[in-house]
Amino acid sequence: MEKTDRIYVAGHRGLVGSAIVRNLREKGYENLLGRSHKELDLTDQAAVRDFFQKERPDIVVLAAAKVGGINANNTAPAEFAYENMQIQCNVIKCAHDYGVKKLLFLGSTCIYPRMAPQPIPEEALLTGPLEETNEAYAIAKIAGLEMCKFFKRQYGDNFISCMPTNLYGPEDNYDLAGSHVMPAMIRKFHEAKAAGVPFVELWGTGAPLREFLYVDDMADACVFLLEHYNGETHVNIGTGEEISIKELAETVKRIIGYEGEIRWNKNMPDGTPRKLADVSRLHELGWTHKVGLEEGIERAYNWFLENEDKARR
């Protein structure tokens, strides 16, 4: 990858894409392309083709996706499957047709079976049933990474894929109807503290184990892969460290300074019982994370405080 390459980051305003843009600029890549959803609807095949024909990007980072937590995935599975597969098909095919030098497709570790071996190696893909609460999103992402593999195998396209673990940080979605667990906790504890509410209700039992990666670390790993990796196999991105949702809640509560009670609504789903990525392949390539969980939560909370109106979207 050359510093002069035209790099199109699809989804450049979101949690993932904005972090990748920051990292690229820090590393001296200035020739960046970005389009908002209003400017370019990636589910519109003709519009995507017109964009590629006019702009001719050298590198593509496919970070655009319809994303959400358990509630959003449960209530709109058709939209999660359809929109994500539309986006992926349009961008990947145009990247092939217009001679893109390299494409990085971003998925998620939710692609792995619900009862995958822990830590989850890349080879666990398609070895068992998926977690039902995010099955539609996972199937779409599996289709995307397999498509990249097939274009590489049939045409020699340098299309690679990575699967980040649970992400959090600047530009996250704090809308409680569609957010993931970390931003939901930050907002709930913050608002409860501000209002003097005696308790905060959280979903499930608190027992599931999860891995969390600060989004700027994820971005650094993505740029590292763009610069150093050309393999067919997708690569997990994570910390290799896990924490229970209950421990996470106590940590967020302490950092925010909320002194009330946590009540667990056990009638609501927990999701996958454990999800820890095996990141040995990434470590062997030469990359490891830098931001610890507590530091990351403090950074995320500070961003929320500085962007509260925007964060509540």
C-alpha positions as semicolon CSV with decimal commas, in nm:
position;residue;x (nm);y (nm);z (nm)
1;M;0,000;0,000;0,000
2;E;0,140;0,338;-0,105
3;K;0,094;0,668;0,078
4;T;-0,044;0,815;-0,245
5;D;-0,310;0,545;-0,294
6;R;-0,672;0,658;-0,317
7;I;-0,830;0,483;-0,019
8;Y;-1,208;0,453;0,004
9;V;-1,334;0,385;0,357
10;A;-1,697;0,275;0,330
11;G;-1,871;0,372;0,652
12;H;-1,617;0,645;0,735
13;R;-1,846;0,818;0,986
14;G;-1,925;0,516;1,200
15;L;-1,749;0,370;1,501
16;V;-1,523;0,146;1,291
17;G;-1,473;0,358;0,979
18;S;-1,395;0,682;1,162
19;A;-1,127;0,507;1,369
20;I;-0,970;0,363;1,054
21;V;-0,968;0,709;0,893
22;R;-0,794;0,851;1,203
23;N;-0,532;0,577;1,193
24;L;-0,466;0,613;0,821
25;R;-0,413;0,987;0,860
26;E;-0,180;0,934;1,155
27;K;0,028;0,703;0,935
28;G;0,050;0,954;0,652
29;Y;-0,227;0,832;0,420
30;E;-0,400;1,153;0,312
31;N;-0,570;1,059;-0,016
32;L;-0,888;0,934;0,152
33;L;-1,235;0,900;0,005
34;G;-1,556;0,895;0,207
35;R;-1,925;0,927;0,133
36;S;-2,208;0,962;0,381
37;H;-2,519;0,747;0,342
38;K;-2,704;1,048;0,200
39;E;-2,430;1,095;-0,060
40;L;-2,401;0,726;-0,151
41;D;-2,649;0,452;-0,064
42;L;-2,438;0,137;-0,072
43;T;-2,748;-0,080;-0,114
44;D;-2,805;0,092;-0,452
45;Q;-2,609;-0,111;-0,706
46;A;-2,616;0,153;-0,980
47;A;-2,503;0,427;-0,742
48;V;-2,212;0,218;-0,613
49;R;-2,103;0,132;-0,967
50;D;-2,119;0,500;-1,065
51;F;-1,904;0,593;-0,764
52;F;-1,635;0,337;-0,847
53;Q;-1,633;0,437;-1,213
54;K;-1,581;0,804;-1,126
55;E;-1,347;0,780;-0,827
56;R;-1,138;0,469;-0,912
57;P;-1,013;0,391;-0,559
58;D;-0,691;0,192;-0,526
59;I;-0,775;0,053;-0,181
60;V;-1,116;-0,021;-0,028
61;V;-1,197;-0,070;0,341
62;L;-1,548;-0,213;0,373
63;A;-1,652;-0,098;0,720
64;A;-2,009;0,001;0,631
65;A;-2,279;-0,222;0,777
66;K;-2,615;-0,229;0,947
67;V;-2,524;-0,307;1,309
68;G;-2,696;-0,331;1,647
69;G;-2,728;-0,519;1,972
70;I;-2,943;-0,818;2,071
71;N;-3,269;-0,622;2,065
72;A;-3,209;-0,474;1,720
73;N;-3,098;-0,807;1,574
74;N;-3,395;-0,991;1,725
75;T;-3,656;-0,748;1,601
76;A;-3,528;-0,684;1,247
77;P;-3,341;-0,995;1,124
78;A;-3,463;-0,959;0,765
79;E;-3,324;-0,607;0,738
80;F;-2,993;-0,711;0,897
81;A;-2,950;-0,993;0,646
82;Y;-3,075;-0,811;0,337
83;E;-2,908;-0,472;0,380
84;N;-2,570;-0,613;0,480
85;M;-2,561;-0,857;0,191
86;Q;-2,663;-0,583;-0,051
87;I;-2,382;-0,355;0,070
88;Q;-2,123;-0,631;0,052
89;C;-2,221;-0,764;-0,288
90;N;-2,224;-0,418;-0,444
91;V;-1,890;-0,303;-0,304
92;I;-1,697;-0,627;-0,348
93;K;-1,813;-0,680;-0,707
94;C;-1,730;-0,321;-0,803
95;A;-1,390;-0,352;-0,637
96;H;-1,324;-0,647;-0,867
97;D;-1,469;-0,486;-1,178
98;Y;-1,276;-0,162;-1,138
99;G;-0,939;-0,315;-1,051
100;V;-0,904;-0,223;-0,685
101;K;-0,554;-0,325;-0,568
102;K;-0,664;-0,438;-0,222
103;L;-0,986;-0,466;-0,025
104;L;-1,029;-0,524;0,348
105;F;-1,366;-0,665;0,454
106;L;-1,463;-0,625;0,819
107;G;-1,691;-0,875;0,985
108;S;-1,737;-0,971;1,348
109;T;-1,656;-1,263;1,576
110;C;-2,032;-1,327;1,595
111;I;-1,979;-1,528;1,273
112;Y;-1,865;-1,823;1,484
113;P;-2,087;-2,103;1,618
114;R;-2,264;-2,040;1,947
115;M;-2,073;-2,324;2,113
116;A;-1,741;-2,276;1,934
117;P;-1,423;-2,388;2,111
118;Q;-1,272;-2,116;2,330
119;P;-1,066;-1,917;2,246
120;I;-1,225;-1,926;1,901
121;P;-0,980;-2,000;1,617
122;E;-1,046;-1,886;1,263
123;E;-1,093;-2,252;1,168
124;A;-1,412;-2,272;1,380
125;L;-1,609;-2,097;1,106
126;L;-1,909;-2,302;0,981
127;T;-1,852;-2,587;1,227
128;G;-2,179;-2,552;1,419
129;P;-2,508;-2,363;1,471
130;L;-2,497;-1,986;1,518
131;E;-2,628;-1,782;1,811
132;E;-2,994;-1,717;1,727
133;T;-3,000;-1,360;1,860
134;N;-2,759;-1,235;1,591
135;E;-2,792;-1,510;1,331
136;A;-2,903;-1,282;1,046
137;Y;-2,609;-1,044;1,086
138;A;-2,366;-1,335;1,123
139;I;-2,489;-1,508;0,807
140;A;-2,450;-1,187;0,610
141;K;-2,094;-1,140;0,735
142;I;-2,005;-1,501;0,661
143;A;-2,130;-1,448;0,305
144;G;-1,908;-1,140;0,274
145;L;-1,586;-1,302;0,390
146;E;-1,651;-1,609;0,177
147;M;-1,712;-1,385;-0,124
148;C;-1,374;-1,219;-0,069
149;K;-1,213;-1,562;-0,051
150;F;-1,383;-1,675;-0,373
151;F;-1,279;-1,362;-0,566
152;K;-0,922;-1,416;-0,446
153;R;-0,932;-1,783;-0,542
154;Q;-1,093;-1,740;-0,885
155;Y;-0,947;-1,408;-1,001
156;G;-0,645;-1,348;-0,780
157;D;-0,800;-1,034;-0,627
158;N;-0,618;-0,921;-0,314
159;F;-0,931;-0,919;-0,099
160;I;-0,872;-0,994;0,270
161;S;-1,104;-1,018;0,571
162;C;-1,077;-0,956;0,943
163;M;-1,314;-1,036;1,228
164;P;-1,295;-0,787;1,517
165;T;-1,433;-0,873;1,859
166;N;-1,674;-0,645;2,052
167;L;-1,573;-0,284;1,986
168;Y;-1,631;0,041;2,173
169;G;-1,499;0,398;2,170
170;P;-1,548;0,732;1,988
171;E;-1,846;0,758;1,748
172;D;-2,022;0,460;1,908
173;N;-2,402;0,432;1,900
174;Y;-2,556;0,517;2,239
175;D;-2,919;0,481;2,130
176;L;-3,055;0,229;2,381
177;A;-3,288;0,076;2,122
178;G;-3,000;-0,039;1,902
179;S;-2,671;-0,007;2,089
180;H;-2,428;-0,276;2,198
181;V;-2,362;-0,362;2,561
182;M;-2,075;-0,121;2,638
183;P;-2,233;0,206;2,516
184;A;-2,567;0,099;2,664
185;M;-2,405;0,056;3,005
186;I;-2,219;0,387;2,982
187;R;-2,536;0,576;2,898
188;K;-2,753;0,400;3,156
189;F;-2,510;0,453;3,444
190;H;-2,442;0,813;3,342
191;E;-2,812;0,902;3,322
192;A;-2,891;0,720;3,646
193;K;-2,612;0,911;3,823
194;A;-2,731;1,246;3,682
195;A;-3,095;1,179;3,782
196;G;-3,019;1,022;4,119
197;V;-3,198;0,699;4,022
198;P;-3,150;0,427;4,288
199;F;-3,097;0,135;4,049
200;V;-3,007;0,048;3,689
201;E;-3,164;-0,250;3,514
202;L;-2,946;-0,456;3,281
203;W;-3,044;-0,749;3,061
204;G;-2,974;-1,113;3,137
205;T;-2,784;-1,272;3,422
206;G;-2,447;-1,100;3,384
207;A;-2,282;-1,441;3,349
208;P;-2,171;-1,439;2,981
209;L;-1,804;-1,380;2,912
210;R;-1,705;-1,124;2,652
211;E;-1,394;-0,969;2,500
212;F;-1,378;-0,594;2,436
213;L;-1,139;-0,404;2,208
214;Y;-1,097;-0,027;2,200
215;V;-1,184;0,084;1,849
216;D;-0,858;0,271;1,783
217;D;-0,667;-0,050;1,853
218;M;-0,893;-0,227;1,604
219;A;-0,818;0,042;1,346
220;D;-0,445;0,005;1,400
221;A;-0,477;-0,371;1,345
222;C;-0,675;-0,314;1,023
223;V;-0,413;-0,080;0,876
224;F;-0,145;-0,326;0,985
225;L;-0,322;-0,602;0,789
226;L;-0,359;-0,376;0,486
227;E;0,014;-0,315;0,494
228;H;0,135;-0,667;0,579
229;Y;-0,123;-0,940;0,512
230;N;-0,240;-1,096;0,186
231;G;-0,370;-1,436;0,293
232;E;-0,697;-1,606;0,205
233;T;-0,791;-1,691;0,563
234;H;-0,974;-1,424;0,762
235;V;-0,794;-1,292;1,072
236;N;-0,940;-1,243;1,420
237;I;-0,878;-0,904;1,582
238;G;-0,904;-0,884;1,960
239;T;-0,723;-0,869;2,292
240;G;-0,732;-1,237;2,384
241;E;-0,872;-1,128;2,724
242;E;-1,226;-1,171;2,858
243;I;-1,452;-1,039;3,132
244;S;-1,800;-1,133;3,252
245;I;-2,083;-0,892;3,174
246;K;-2,137;-0,858;3,550
247;E;-1,772;-0,760;3,606
248;L;-1,793;-0,522;3,313
249;A;-2,101;-0,357;3,462
250;E;-1,926;-0,309;3,797
251;T;-1,624;-0,160;3,619
252;V;-1,831;0,085;3,413
253;K;-2,033;0,177;3,722
254;R;-1,715;0,256;3,918
255;I;-1,552;0,461;3,640
256;I;-1,868;0,669;3,595
257;G;-1,911;0,711;3,970
258;Y;-2,264;0,573;3,999
259;E;-2,344;0,455;4,353
260;G;-2,682;0,286;4,302
261;E;-2,777;-0,076;4,261
262;I;-2,755;-0,300;3,955
263;R;-3,060;-0,517;3,892
264;W;-3,040;-0,800;3,639
265;N;-3,352;-0,876;3,434
266;K;-3,315;-1,250;3,395
267;N;-3,619;-1,268;3,168
268;M;-3,412;-1,107;2,892
269;P;-3,160;-1,303;2,679
270;D;-2,791;-1,338;2,758
271;G;-2,676;-1,419;2,406
272;T;-2,377;-1,645;2,347
273;P;-2,243;-1,774;2,683
274;R;-1,878;-1,711;2,598
275;K;-1,701;-1,546;2,305
276;L;-1,324;-1,507;2,317
277;A;-1,123;-1,477;1,997
278;D;-0,805;-1,672;1,940
279;V;-0,573;-1,392;1,826
280;S;-0,258;-1,603;1,794
281;R;-0,250;-1,560;1,413
282;L;-0,254;-1,180;1,451
283;H;0,012;-1,194;1,722
284;E;0,230;-1,412;1,501
285;L;0,199;-1,152;1,224
286;G;0,339;-0,896;1,469
287;W;0,044;-0,699;1,611
288;T;-0,096;-0,677;1,967
289;H;-0,342;-0,437;2,131
290;K;-0,224;-0,138;2,337
291;V;-0,527;0,005;2,522
292;G;-0,638;-0,179;2,838
293;L;-1,007;-0,215;2,924
294;E;-1,025;0,042;3,207
295;E;-0,832;0,301;3,007
296;G;-1,057;0,235;2,710
297;I;-1,377;0,275;2,914
298;E;-1,247;0,604;3,057
299;R;-1,171;0,729;2,704
300;A;-1,513;0,617;2,578
301;Y;-1,691;0,787;2,869
302;N;-1,498;1,110;2,817
303;W;-1,598;1,109;2,450
304;F;-1,961;1,051;2,551
305;L;-1,949;1,348;2,790
306;E;-1,799;1,572;2,523
307;N;-2,049;1,459;2,257
308;E;-2,358;1,380;2,462
309;D;-2,617;1,526;2,225
310;K;-2,459;1,354;1,925
311;A;-2,414;1,027;2,115
312;R;-2,785;0,999;2,202
313;R;-2,886;0,970;1,836
